[in-house]
Amino acid sequence: MVCPFCGKEAQKGVLSGDGRCRVRWKAGDRKADFWDALSGSGQVTAVQYTLSTFTAEAYFCSACRKMIIETDVEA
């Protein structure tokens, strides 16, 4: 994939974690809180969950140090 920020090649990879909580996104300067989790808002749809882990396909550009993830955020 060509990096949309600098035009150099970005490498495809995977984000992963321990699965203790869902990956969420929230606008502004505050992280998602308990009420966001309870309502289900801000969950990143690109993330695939199992019982103990999560994964998401992503591209990383080592030239400008940006990561690109194609996803949507549930409202």
PyMOL Python script that loads the backbone (N, CA, C, O; Angstrom):
from pymol import cmd

cmd.read_pdbstr("""\
ATOM      1  N   MET A   1       0.845  -1.176   0.000  1.00  0.00           N
ATOM      2  CA  MET A   1       0.000   0.000   0.000  1.00  0.00           C
ATOM      3  C   MET A   1       0.890   1.238   0.000  1.00  0.00           C
ATOM      4  O   MET A   1       1.902   1.282   0.699  1.00  0.00           O
ATOM      5  N   VAL A   2       0.515   2.230  -0.775  1.00  0.00           N
ATOM      6  CA  VAL A   2       1.234   3.496  -0.785  1.00  0.00           C
ATOM      7  C   VAL A   2       0.690   4.359   0.357  1.00  0.00           C
ATOM      8  O   VAL A   2      -0.521   4.536   0.482  1.00  0.00           O
ATOM      9  N   CYS A   3       1.573   4.885   1.172  1.00  0.00           N
ATOM     10  CA  CYS A   3       1.179   5.721   2.307  1.00  0.00           C
ATOM     11  C   CYS A   3       0.508   6.992   1.799  1.00  0.00           C
ATOM     12  O   CYS A   3       1.089   7.708   0.984  1.00  0.00           O
ATOM     13  N   PRO A   4      -0.712   7.285   2.268  1.00  0.00           N
ATOM     14  CA  PRO A   4      -1.398   8.496   1.818  1.00  0.00           C
ATOM     15  C   PRO A   4      -0.802   9.777   2.395  1.00  0.00           C
ATOM     16  O   PRO A   4      -1.153  10.871   1.952  1.00  0.00           O
ATOM     17  N   PHE A   5       0.089   9.661   3.372  1.00  0.00           N
ATOM     18  CA  PHE A   5       0.688  10.831   4.003  1.00  0.00           C
ATOM     19  C   PHE A   5       1.979  11.271   3.324  1.00  0.00           C
ATOM     20  O   PHE A   5       2.184  12.464   3.100  1.00  0.00           O
ATOM     21  N   CYS A   6       2.861  10.310   2.992  1.00  0.00           N
ATOM     22  CA  CYS A   6       4.161  10.677   2.425  1.00  0.00           C
ATOM     23  C   CYS A   6       4.417  10.080   1.043  1.00  0.00           C
ATOM     24  O   CYS A   6       5.375  10.475   0.378  1.00  0.00           O
ATOM     25  N   GLY A   7       3.582   9.132   0.594  1.00  0.00           N
ATOM     26  CA  GLY A   7       3.731   8.546  -0.728  1.00  0.00           C
ATOM     27  C   GLY A   7       4.709   7.387  -0.811  1.00  0.00           C
ATOM     28  O   GLY A   7       4.906   6.832  -1.892  1.00  0.00           O
ATOM     29  N   LYS A   8       5.324   7.008   0.300  1.00  0.00           N
ATOM     30  CA  LYS A   8       6.237   5.862   0.298  1.00  0.00           C
ATOM     31  C   LYS A   8       5.460   4.592   0.611  1.00  0.00           C
ATOM     32  O   LYS A   8       4.272   4.643   0.930  1.00  0.00           O
ATOM     33  N   GLU A   9       6.141   3.448   0.518  1.00  0.00           N
ATOM     34  CA  GLU A   9       5.483   2.161   0.727  1.00  0.00           C
ATOM     35  C   GLU A   9       5.195   1.911   2.215  1.00  0.00           C
ATOM     36  O   GLU A   9       6.074   2.084   3.060  1.00  0.00           O
ATOM     37  N   ALA A  10       3.959   1.502   2.524  1.00  0.00           N
ATOM     38  CA  ALA A  10       3.568   1.123   3.882  1.00  0.00           C
ATOM     39  C   ALA A  10       3.466  -0.394   3.947  1.00  0.00           C
ATOM     40  O   ALA A  10       2.999  -1.031   3.003  1.00  0.00           O
ATOM     41  N   GLN A  11       3.903  -0.972   5.062  1.00  0.00           N
ATOM     42  CA  GLN A  11       3.886  -2.422   5.229  1.00  0.00           C
ATOM     43  C   GLN A  11       2.605  -2.879   5.905  1.00  0.00           C
ATOM     44  O   GLN A  11       2.141  -2.257   6.861  1.00  0.00           O
ATOM     45  N   LYS A  12       2.031  -3.978   5.400  1.00  0.00           N
ATOM     46  CA  LYS A  12       0.845  -4.571   5.995  1.00  0.00           C
ATOM     47  C   LYS A  12       1.252  -5.330   7.254  1.00  0.00           C
ATOM     48  O   LYS A  12       2.299  -5.977   7.274  1.00  0.00           O
ATOM     49  N   GLY A  13       0.446  -5.258   8.292  1.00  0.00           N
ATOM     50  CA  GLY A  13       0.743  -5.966   9.529  1.00  0.00           C
ATOM     51  C   GLY A  13      -0.524  -6.222  10.314  1.00  0.00           C
ATOM     52  O   GLY A  13      -1.618  -6.100   9.761  1.00  0.00           O
ATOM     53  N   VAL A  14      -0.415  -6.570  11.580  1.00  0.00           N
ATOM     54  CA  VAL A  14      -1.555  -6.885  12.442  1.00  0.00           C
ATOM     55  C   VAL A  14      -1.374  -6.219  13.795  1.00  0.00           C
ATOM     56  O   VAL A  14      -0.295  -6.291  14.383  1.00  0.00           O
ATOM     57  N   LEU A  15      -2.411  -5.576  14.291  1.00  0.00           N
ATOM     58  CA  LEU A  15      -2.437  -5.087  15.668  1.00  0.00           C
ATOM     59  C   LEU A  15      -2.988  -6.217  16.517  1.00  0.00           C
ATOM     60  O   LEU A  15      -3.893  -6.924  16.075  1.00  0.00           O
ATOM     61  N   SER A  16      -2.477  -6.406  17.704  1.00  0.00           N
ATOM     62  CA  SER A  16      -3.007  -7.458  18.567  1.00  0.00           C
ATOM     63  C   SER A  16      -2.943  -7.028  20.017  1.00  0.00           C
ATOM     64  O   SER A  16      -2.274  -6.052  20.359  1.00  0.00           O
ATOM     65  N   GLY A  17      -3.634  -7.752  20.856  1.00  0.00           N
ATOM     66  CA  GLY A  17      -3.641  -7.440  22.279  1.00  0.00           C
ATOM     67  C   GLY A  17      -4.162  -8.604  23.080  1.00  0.00           C
ATOM     68  O   GLY A  17      -4.337  -9.704  22.555  1.00  0.00           O
ATOM     69  N   ASP A  18      -4.410  -8.362  24.354  1.00  0.00           N
ATOM     70  CA  ASP A  18      -4.801  -9.459  25.237  1.00  0.00           C
ATOM     71  C   ASP A  18      -6.303  -9.673  25.335  1.00  0.00           C
ATOM     72  O   ASP A  18      -6.743 -10.641  25.955  1.00  0.00           O
ATOM     73  N   GLY A  19      -7.103  -8.793  24.738  1.00  0.00           N
ATOM     74  CA  GLY A  19      -8.540  -9.008  24.699  1.00  0.00           C
ATOM     75  C   GLY A  19      -9.299  -8.698  25.969  1.00  0.00           C
ATOM     76  O   GLY A  19     -10.481  -9.028  26.065  1.00  0.00           O
ATOM     77  N   ARG A  20      -8.658  -8.072  26.958  1.00  0.00           N
ATOM     78  CA  ARG A  20      -9.376  -7.755  28.195  1.00  0.00           C
ATOM     79  C   ARG A  20     -10.448  -6.695  28.002  1.00  0.00           C
ATOM     80  O   ARG A  20     -11.416  -6.648  28.761  1.00  0.00           O
ATOM     81  N   CYS A  21     -10.284  -5.832  26.982  1.00  0.00           N
ATOM     82  CA  CYS A  21     -11.305  -4.836  26.690  1.00  0.00           C
ATOM     83  C   CYS A  21     -11.358  -4.598  25.183  1.00  0.00           C
ATOM     84  O   CYS A  21     -10.397  -4.892  24.472  1.00  0.00           O
ATOM     85  N   ARG A  22     -12.448  -4.080  24.711  1.00  0.00           N
ATOM     86  CA  ARG A  22     -12.633  -3.798  23.289  1.00  0.00           C
ATOM     87  C   ARG A  22     -11.809  -2.585  22.884  1.00  0.00           C
ATOM     88  O   ARG A  22     -11.568  -1.691  23.695  1.00  0.00           O
ATOM     89  N   VAL A  23     -11.380  -2.558  21.629  1.00  0.00           N
ATOM     90  CA  VAL A  23     -10.707  -1.397  21.084  1.00  0.00           C
ATOM     91  C   VAL A  23     -11.790  -0.376  20.754  1.00  0.00           C
ATOM     92  O   VAL A  23     -12.757  -0.695  20.062  1.00  0.00           O
ATOM     93  N   ARG A  24     -11.633   0.821  21.237  1.00  0.00           N
ATOM     94  CA  ARG A  24     -12.628   1.870  21.028  1.00  0.00           C
ATOM     95  C   ARG A  24     -11.964   3.159  20.569  1.00  0.00           C
ATOM     96  O   ARG A  24     -10.769   3.365  20.780  1.00  0.00           O
ATOM     97  N   TRP A  25     -12.751   4.022  19.939  1.00  0.00           N
ATOM     98  CA  TRP A  25     -12.301   5.341  19.524  1.00  0.00           C
ATOM     99  C   TRP A  25     -13.332   6.354  19.966  1.00  0.00           C
ATOM    100  O   TRP A  25     -14.536   6.110  19.891  1.00  0.00           O
ATOM    101  N   LYS A  26     -12.850   7.491  20.428  1.00  0.00           N
ATOM    102  CA  LYS A  26     -13.749   8.557  20.866  1.00  0.00           C
ATOM    103  C   LYS A  26     -13.158   9.893  20.432  1.00  0.00           C
ATOM    104  O   LYS A  26     -11.962  10.133  20.603  1.00  0.00           O
ATOM    105  N   ALA A  27     -13.996  10.761  19.870  1.00  0.00           N
ATOM    106  CA  ALA A  27     -13.534  12.084  19.436  1.00  0.00           C
ATOM    107  C   ALA A  27     -13.160  12.944  20.634  1.00  0.00           C
ATOM    108  O   ALA A  27     -13.682  12.748  21.732  1.00  0.00           O
ATOM    109  N   GLY A  28     -12.264  13.890  20.425  1.00  0.00           N
ATOM    110  CA  GLY A  28     -11.854  14.812  21.485  1.00  0.00           C
ATOM    111  C   GLY A  28     -10.574  14.363  22.169  1.00  0.00           C
ATOM    112  O   GLY A  28      -9.816  13.565  21.617  1.00  0.00           O
ATOM    113  N   ASP A  29     -10.333  14.871  23.361  1.00  0.00           N
ATOM    114  CA  ASP A  29      -9.081  14.582  24.058  1.00  0.00           C
ATOM    115  C   ASP A  29      -9.239  13.661  25.262  1.00  0.00           C
ATOM    116  O   ASP A  29      -8.316  13.534  26.066  1.00  0.00           O
ATOM    117  N   ARG A  30     -10.396  13.019  25.395  1.00  0.00           N
ATOM    118  CA  ARG A  30     -10.620  12.090  26.508  1.00  0.00           C
ATOM    119  C   ARG A  30     -10.877  10.695  25.974  1.00  0.00           C
ATOM    120  O   ARG A  30     -11.543  10.524  24.953  1.00  0.00           O
ATOM    121  N   LYS A  31     -10.346   9.698  26.667  1.00  0.00           N
ATOM    122  CA  LYS A  31     -10.548   8.317  26.241  1.00  0.00           C
ATOM    123  C   LYS A  31     -11.971   7.856  26.542  1.00  0.00           C
ATOM    124  O   LYS A  31     -12.669   8.452  27.362  1.00  0.00           O
ATOM    125  N   ALA A  32     -12.384   6.797  25.872  1.00  0.00           N
ATOM    126  CA  ALA A  32     -13.700   6.212  26.119  1.00  0.00           C
ATOM    127  C   ALA A  32     -13.784   5.757  27.567  1.00  0.00           C
ATOM    128  O   ALA A  32     -12.811   5.245  28.121  1.00  0.00           O
ATOM    129  N   ASP A  33     -14.947   5.943  28.177  1.00  0.00           N
ATOM    130  CA  ASP A  33     -15.118   5.587  29.580  1.00  0.00           C
ATOM    131  C   ASP A  33     -16.117   4.433  29.751  1.00  0.00           C
ATOM    132  O   ASP A  33     -16.556   3.826  28.774  1.00  0.00           O
ATOM    133  N   PHE A  34     -16.460   4.151  30.990  1.00  0.00           N
ATOM    134  CA  PHE A  34     -17.380   3.063  31.323  1.00  0.00           C
ATOM    135  C   PHE A  34     -18.714   3.204  30.594  1.00  0.00           C
ATOM    136  O   PHE A  34     -19.260   2.213  30.108  1.00  0.00           O
ATOM    137  N   TRP A  35     -19.245   4.428  30.514  1.00  0.00           N
ATOM    138  CA  TRP A  35     -20.544   4.647  29.886  1.00  0.00           C
ATOM    139  C   TRP A  35     -20.488   4.398  28.389  1.00  0.00           C
ATOM    140  O   TRP A  35     -21.458   3.912  27.807  1.00  0.00           O
ATOM    141  N   ASP A  36     -19.361   4.724  27.754  1.00  0.00           N
ATOM    142  CA  ASP A  36     -19.194   4.420  26.332  1.00  0.00           C
ATOM    143  C   ASP A  36     -19.195   2.906  26.117  1.00  0.00           C
ATOM    144  O   ASP A  36     -19.824   2.404  25.186  1.00  0.00           O
ATOM    145  N   ALA A  37     -18.491   2.191  26.979  1.00  0.00           N
ATOM    146  CA  ALA A  37     -18.435   0.727  26.879  1.00  0.00           C
ATOM    147  C   ALA A  37     -19.820   0.120  27.106  1.00  0.00           C
ATOM    148  O   ALA A  37     -20.219  -0.807  26.401  1.00  0.00           O
ATOM    149  N   LEU A  38     -20.540   0.641  28.081  1.00  0.00           N
ATOM    150  CA  LEU A  38     -21.872   0.130  28.386  1.00  0.00           C
ATOM    151  C   LEU A  38     -22.831   0.337  27.217  1.00  0.00           C
ATOM    152  O   LEU A  38     -23.652  -0.534  26.929  1.00  0.00           O
ATOM    153  N   SER A  39     -22.736   1.481  26.542  1.00  0.00           N
ATOM    154  CA  SER A  39     -23.620   1.767  25.412  1.00  0.00           C
ATOM    155  C   SER A  39     -23.137   1.129  24.111  1.00  0.00           C
ATOM    156  O   SER A  39     -23.903   1.020  23.153  1.00  0.00           O
ATOM    157  N   GLY A  40     -21.867   0.706  24.070  1.00  0.00           N
ATOM    158  CA  GLY A  40     -21.315   0.092  22.865  1.00  0.00           C
ATOM    159  C   GLY A  40     -20.789   1.102  21.864  1.00  0.00           C
ATOM    160  O   GLY A  40     -20.395   0.716  20.763  1.00  0.00           O
ATOM    161  N   SER A  41     -20.768   2.371  22.205  1.00  0.00           N
ATOM    162  CA  SER A  41     -20.319   3.383  21.250  1.00  0.00           C
ATOM    163  C   SER A  41     -18.802   3.400  21.131  1.00  0.00           C
ATOM    164  O   SER A  41     -18.086   3.119  22.091  1.00  0.00           O
ATOM    165  N   GLY A  42     -18.327   3.733  19.942  1.00  0.00           N
ATOM    166  CA  GLY A  42     -16.900   3.871  19.701  1.00  0.00           C
ATOM    167  C   GLY A  42     -16.143   2.600  19.412  1.00  0.00           C
ATOM    168  O   GLY A  42     -14.920   2.643  19.278  1.00  0.00           O
ATOM    169  N   GLN A  43     -16.812   1.469  19.308  1.00  0.00           N
ATOM    170  CA  GLN A  43     -16.117   0.208  19.040  1.00  0.00           C
ATOM    171  C   GLN A  43     -15.589   0.195  17.611  1.00  0.00           C
ATOM    172  O   GLN A  43     -16.335   0.477  16.673  1.00  0.00           O
ATOM    173  N   VAL A  44     -14.317  -0.127  17.435  1.00  0.00           N
ATOM    174  CA  VAL A  44     -13.678  -0.159  16.128  1.00  0.00           C
ATOM    175  C   VAL A  44     -14.036  -1.471  15.443  1.00  0.00           C
ATOM    176  O   VAL A  44     -13.735  -2.543  15.967  1.00  0.00           O
ATOM    177  N   THR A  45     -14.680  -1.398  14.268  1.00  0.00           N
ATOM    178  CA  THR A  45     -15.215  -2.592  13.623  1.00  0.00           C
ATOM    179  C   THR A  45     -14.163  -3.454  12.939  1.00  0.00           C
ATOM    180  O   THR A  45     -14.439  -4.613  12.629  1.00  0.00           O
ATOM    181  N   ALA A  46     -12.964  -2.926  12.691  1.00  0.00           N
ATOM    182  CA  ALA A  46     -11.917  -3.709  12.023  1.00  0.00           C
ATOM    183  C   ALA A  46     -11.327  -4.769  12.943  1.00  0.00           C
ATOM    184  O   ALA A  46     -10.647  -5.681  12.473  1.00  0.00           O
ATOM    185  N   VAL A  47     -11.571  -4.666  14.225  1.00  0.00           N
ATOM    186  CA  VAL A  47     -10.974  -5.574  15.195  1.00  0.00           C
ATOM    187  C   VAL A  47     -11.797  -6.852  15.298  1.00  0.00           C
ATOM    188  O   VAL A  47     -13.014  -6.807  15.483  1.00  0.00           O
ATOM    189  N   GLN A  48     -11.123  -7.989  15.176  1.00  0.00           N
ATOM    190  CA  GLN A  48     -11.744  -9.302  15.296  1.00  0.00           C
ATOM    191  C   GLN A  48     -11.384  -9.888  16.658  1.00  0.00           C
ATOM    192  O   GLN A  48     -10.208  -9.928  17.019  1.00  0.00           O
ATOM    193  N   TYR A  49     -12.377 -10.343  17.416  1.00  0.00           N
ATOM    194  CA  TYR A  49     -12.165 -10.827  18.773  1.00  0.00           C
ATOM    195  C   TYR A  49     -12.334 -12.334  18.888  1.00  0.00           C
ATOM    196  O   TYR A  49     -13.152 -12.932  18.189  1.00  0.00           O
ATOM    197  N   THR A  50     -11.555 -12.942  19.773  1.00  0.00           N
ATOM    198  CA  THR A  50     -11.782 -14.299  20.247  1.00  0.00           C
ATOM    199  C   THR A  50     -11.970 -14.184  21.754  1.00  0.00           C
ATOM    200  O   THR A  50     -12.133 -13.076  22.263  1.00  0.00           O
ATOM    201  N   LEU A  51     -11.952 -15.278  22.466  1.00  0.00           N
ATOM    202  CA  LEU A  51     -12.149 -15.216  23.914  1.00  0.00           C
ATOM    203  C   LEU A  51     -11.039 -14.465  24.642  1.00  0.00           C
ATOM    204  O   LEU A  51     -11.299 -13.814  25.654  1.00  0.00           O
ATOM    205  N   SER A  52      -9.808 -14.543  24.143  1.00  0.00           N
ATOM    206  CA  SER A  52      -8.716 -13.943  24.898  1.00  0.00           C
ATOM    207  C   SER A  52      -7.809 -13.000  24.098  1.00  0.00           C
ATOM    208  O   SER A  52      -6.849 -12.466  24.654  1.00  0.00           O
ATOM    209  N   THR A  53      -8.087 -12.784  22.817  1.00  0.00           N
ATOM    210  CA  THR A  53      -7.228 -11.918  22.015  1.00  0.00           C
ATOM    211  C   THR A  53      -8.037 -11.090  21.029  1.00  0.00           C
ATOM    212  O   THR A  53      -9.220 -11.350  20.808  1.00  0.00           O
ATOM    213  N   PHE A  54      -7.389 -10.089  20.435  1.00  0.00           N
ATOM    214  CA  PHE A  54      -7.996  -9.378  19.324  1.00  0.00           C
ATOM    215  C   PHE A  54      -6.939  -9.116  18.273  1.00  0.00           C
ATOM    216  O   PHE A  54      -5.750  -9.036  18.580  1.00  0.00           O
ATOM    217  N   THR A  55      -7.384  -8.980  17.013  1.00  0.00           N
ATOM    218  CA  THR A  55      -6.484  -8.658  15.909  1.00  0.00           C
ATOM    219  C   THR A  55      -7.172  -7.657  14.987  1.00  0.00           C
ATOM    220  O   THR A  55      -8.400  -7.610  14.912  1.00  0.00           O
ATOM    221  N   ALA A  56      -6.365  -6.854  14.281  1.00  0.00           N
ATOM    222  CA  ALA A  56      -6.875  -5.924  13.275  1.00  0.00           C
ATOM    223  C   ALA A  56      -5.822  -5.764  12.195  1.00  0.00           C
ATOM    224  O   ALA A  56      -4.646  -5.568  12.504  1.00  0.00           O
ATOM    225  N   GLU A  57      -6.222  -5.844  10.935  1.00  0.00           N
ATOM    226  CA  GLU A  57      -5.287  -5.650   9.839  1.00  0.00           C
ATOM    227  C   GLU A  57      -4.909  -4.172   9.770  1.00  0.00           C
ATOM    228  O   GLU A  57      -5.776  -3.303   9.865  1.00  0.00           O
ATOM    229  N   ALA A  58      -3.624  -3.889   9.605  1.00  0.00           N
ATOM    230  CA  ALA A  58      -3.153  -2.504   9.554  1.00  0.00           C
ATOM    231  C   ALA A  58      -1.922  -2.406   8.662  1.00  0.00           C
ATOM    232  O   ALA A  58      -1.235  -3.400   8.428  1.00  0.00           O
ATOM    233  N   TYR A  59      -1.650  -1.213   8.171  1.00  0.00           N
ATOM    234  CA  TYR A  59      -0.448  -0.931   7.387  1.00  0.00           C
ATOM    235  C   TYR A  59       0.397   0.069   8.151  1.00  0.00           C
ATOM    236  O   TYR A  59      -0.140   1.009   8.738  1.00  0.00           O
ATOM    237  N   PHE A  60       1.736  -0.118   8.157  1.00  0.00           N
ATOM    238  CA  PHE A  60       2.643   0.778   8.864  1.00  0.00           C
ATOM    239  C   PHE A  60       3.653   1.360   7.896  1.00  0.00           C
ATOM    240  O   PHE A  60       4.273   0.622   7.130  1.00  0.00           O
ATOM    241  N   CYS A  61       3.826   2.667   7.919  1.00  0.00           N
ATOM    242  CA  CYS A  61       4.812   3.358   7.090  1.00  0.00           C
ATOM    243  C   CYS A  61       5.984   3.738   7.986  1.00  0.00           C
ATOM    244  O   CYS A  61       5.845   4.590   8.864  1.00  0.00           O
ATOM    245  N   SER A  62       7.133   3.113   7.769  1.00  0.00           N
ATOM    246  CA  SER A  62       8.303   3.408   8.604  1.00  0.00           C
ATOM    247  C   SER A  62       8.905   4.767   8.273  1.00  0.00           C
ATOM    248  O   SER A  62       9.646   5.321   9.085  1.00  0.00           O
ATOM    249  N   ALA A  63       8.603   5.321   7.091  1.00  0.00           N
ATOM    250  CA  ALA A  63       9.144   6.627   6.704  1.00  0.00           C
ATOM    251  C   ALA A  63       8.518   7.757   7.524  1.00  0.00           C
ATOM    252  O   ALA A  63       9.236   8.616   8.038  1.00  0.00           O
ATOM    253  N   CYS A  64       7.198   7.765   7.651  1.00  0.00           N
ATOM    254  CA  CYS A  64       6.543   8.846   8.407  1.00  0.00           C
ATOM    255  C   CYS A  64       5.947   8.357   9.728  1.00  0.00           C
ATOM    256  O   CYS A  64       5.343   9.136  10.465  1.00  0.00           O
ATOM    257  N   ARG A  65       6.116   7.070  10.025  1.00  0.00           N
ATOM    258  CA  ARG A  65       5.697   6.463  11.290  1.00  0.00           C
ATOM    259  C   ARG A  65       4.201   6.586  11.553  1.00  0.00           C
ATOM    260  O   ARG A  65       3.771   6.886  12.667  1.00  0.00           O
ATOM    261  N   LYS A  66       3.420   6.348  10.504  1.00  0.00           N
ATOM    262  CA  LYS A  66       1.964   6.367  10.622  1.00  0.00           C
ATOM    263  C   LYS A  66       1.418   4.965  10.368  1.00  0.00           C
ATOM    264  O   LYS A  66       2.001   4.188   9.613  1.00  0.00           O
ATOM    265  N   MET A  67       0.287   4.652  11.011  1.00  0.00           N
ATOM    266  CA  MET A  67      -0.385   3.382  10.830  1.00  0.00           C
ATOM    267  C   MET A  67      -1.748   3.653  10.212  1.00  0.00           C
ATOM    268  O   MET A  67      -2.460   4.559  10.646  1.00  0.00           O
ATOM    269  N   ILE A  68      -2.118   2.870   9.198  1.00  0.00           N
ATOM    270  CA  ILE A  68      -3.385   3.040   8.498  1.00  0.00           C
ATOM    271  C   ILE A  68      -4.237   1.803   8.734  1.00  0.00           C
ATOM    272  O   ILE A  68      -3.793   0.677   8.509  1.00  0.00           O
ATOM    273  N   ILE A  69      -5.479   2.026   9.195  1.00  0.00           N
ATOM    274  CA  ILE A  69      -6.428   0.950   9.456  1.00  0.00           C
ATOM    275  C   ILE A  69      -7.730   1.295   8.748  1.00  0.00           C
ATOM    276  O   ILE A  69      -8.287   2.367   8.982  1.00  0.00           O
ATOM    277  N   GLU A  70      -8.225   0.414   7.893  1.00  0.00           N
ATOM    278  CA  GLU A  70      -9.521   0.633   7.275  1.00  0.00           C
ATOM    279  C   GLU A  70     -10.585   0.096   8.219  1.00  0.00           C
ATOM    280  O   GLU A  70     -10.595  -1.097   8.523  1.00  0.00           O
ATOM    281  N   THR A  71     -11.474   0.953   8.683  1.00  0.00           N
ATOM    282  CA  THR A  71     -12.460   0.544   9.662  1.00  0.00           C
ATOM    283  C   THR A  71     -13.622   1.512   9.691  1.00  0.00           C
ATOM    284  O   THR A  71     -13.672   2.457   8.904  1.00  0.00           O
ATOM    285  N   ASP A  72     -14.546   1.282  10.586  1.00  0.00           N
ATOM    286  CA  ASP A  72     -15.638   2.177  10.901  1.00  0.00           C
ATOM    287  C   ASP A  72     -15.769   2.150  12.419  1.00  0.00           C
ATOM    288  O   ASP A  72     -15.288   1.219  13.065  1.00  0.00           O
ATOM    289  N   VAL A  73     -16.400   3.137  12.981  1.00  0.00           N
ATOM    290  CA  VAL A  73     -16.626   3.186  14.424  1.00  0.00           C
ATOM    291  C   VAL A  73     -18.132   3.175  14.641  1.00  0.00           C
ATOM    292  O   VAL A  73     -18.848   4.025  14.111  1.00  0.00           O
ATOM    293  N   GLU A  74     -18.613   2.206  15.426  1.00  0.00           N
ATOM    294  CA  GLU A  74     -20.040   2.106  15.679  1.00  0.00           C
ATOM    295  C   GLU A  74     -20.488   3.251  16.574  1.00  0.00           C
ATOM    296  O   GLU A  74     -19.844   3.550  17.579  1.00  0.00           O
ATOM    297  N   ALA A  75     -21.598   3.892  16.206  1.00  0.00           N
ATOM    298  CA  ALA A  75     -22.100   5.052  16.957  1.00  0.00           C
ATOM    299  C   ALA A  75     -22.916   4.635  18.151  1.00  0.00           C
ATOM    300  O   ALA A  75     -23.411   5.487  18.888  1.00  0.00           O
TER     301      ALA A  75
END
""", "prot")
cmd.dss("prot")
cmd.show_as("cartoon", "prot")
cmd.util.cbc("prot")
cmd.orient("prot")
